[in-house]
Each structure stands twice: as structure tokens, then as C-alpha cells.
Amino acid sequence: MRFAGKRAVVTGGASGIGRATALRLVREGAEVWIGDIDEAGGAEVAQTSNGRIHFQRTDVLQAAEIEALMHAADAAGGLDVVFNNAGAGGSRDSIDAISPEDWDRTQALLLRSVALGIRYAAPLMIARGQGGAIVNTSSVAALQTGAAPTAYSVAKAGVLHLTTLAAADLAQYRIRVNAVCPGFITTNIFTSALGISGEKRDMANGMIGQAAAQAQPLQRAGTSDDIAAAVAYLASEDASFVTGTRIVVDGGLTIGPRHSWDPKAPSMFAALEAFAS
């Protein structure tokens, strides 16, 4: 019960990583406010929690709605934890084809929303004087090429640097700021970005899970619960001396090229050795 008596905000809490994290925090004693544009999904999550999860429709493209969500949790006794998680795949266009409007919307959804989540949570935590914990969702796409489209990857890289800067700004108030970098997690973010729905969505998610399991050293698909566990750690007093950093939860995807962990995969060094012999 690491979060007994604490109040948390989770954006994008109606499904996927946000939903899993909200439920994890509740299981460990927290009262949680989730914000999402998915009203049906948000209401369903709230109904499963015996009154411990409160849903408030929140479009993170709207600053006033982010601010209102933070104030709702704070008004119940003080805001302790914020998980800035809401997002989607954004534009899939390459840098030579993306429109200015699509670029701006992707950055607003994935980076500006995180900045505003911190902006509106921090003064409430400061005024209360008891510190706090903020966790932001970044991605392995912030660490390497080829994991996601350009606009998405740039925004997620921005989240990492924002996390570091905010941690420096807010440490004097005992507010810790960290990030989590998911790898290929079996949520609907990929199918939504590709416009896949209905029965095809379940099939596509199964294919994504199988492909992910073969693309990384740990041969299983990542789940929302894997990310929720990392977020709960960063938000808890177990991480009271941890700020301005990130946890990569990717099954080893970013360890290196395949030959660094798969002895059957060819490598340039092995080819040179064979040539030399």
C-alpha cells in the first residue's frame, strides 16, 4: 500500500498503459483521477474501482482541461502523483512530406500536453509543501531511429529533455520528475495509428505481439502492466532519491543490433573473422 492516503492524476487513463497504471495505483491505496477523451472507456474504468477512480473528460490539447483535472484531484486533499501519459501515434509522414499542421498537432499532443501537465500540477504541489512525484511517458523512439515516425519520435525525445529540466527546476520543492520509455507494448496505439478497428484490431494486436517478441531479447510481448509497475515505482517513496532520469521498459529492444544478443544473427565482426581465417 505504497500510495495509501495519496491522490493521483493519470491522463489517458481510459485504456492501455493509463488504465493499467490507474488500477495499479488504486490497488496500492491511491485515489485516482483519470482524464481522457474516451468517455465510455473512462466511465467503465471508474465503475470497476469502488469509487477510488474518478473520471473527468479531458482533452490534453486544451490547457484549461488539463488544469481543471489537476485541480479536481487537489481539491480532494492535495495532489501527490501525476502521470502524464495521454497520447497517440501522431502523423506518420516523413520529414519531407509532413504538413506544418500535422507536425504542430503531434507536438501538441505528445509534448506540449506533458509540459502543461507539469505546469499545472507543480504549483499545487508547491503550495501544499509536501513534495510530489511526476512521471512522464516517453518511448524507446526517443532513443533510436526506426521505432516510430519522425514527429512522434521527436516529441518523445522532447519529453525526456523536459523531464530532466523540470526535475532540476522542481527539486527544491521535493518534487521528483522522471520518465518511462516503453518498448513495443500491446496496446491499441499501433492499430489506431493505422486506422485498424473491430475484429481486425485484435488480430493485428496479436501479430504485433508476436513480432515484438521476436525483435527483442526477452521473447514475450510487453504489456501495459509492465509499464504500470515501472510508473508505480517511480511515483512511490521507493524512488525517493530518483529524479531527472528514465526507466526503459522494452524487453531489451534497445540493447543493440540483433547480433549483440542473438548468437544466430550474423555480425560484421564475425564476417571479418571468417574472412581473416
PyMOL commands that set and color helices and strands:
alter all, ss='L'
color gray80, all
select helices_A, chain A and resi 16-27+39-47+63-75+100-128+140-142+150-173+189-193+199-215+224-235+237-239+253-255+258-260+268-276
alter helices_A, ss='H'
color red, helices_A
select strands_A, chain A and resi 7-11+31-36+53-57+81-84+132-137+175-182+246-249
alter strands_A, ss='S'
color yellow, strands_A
deselect
rebuild
show_as cartoon
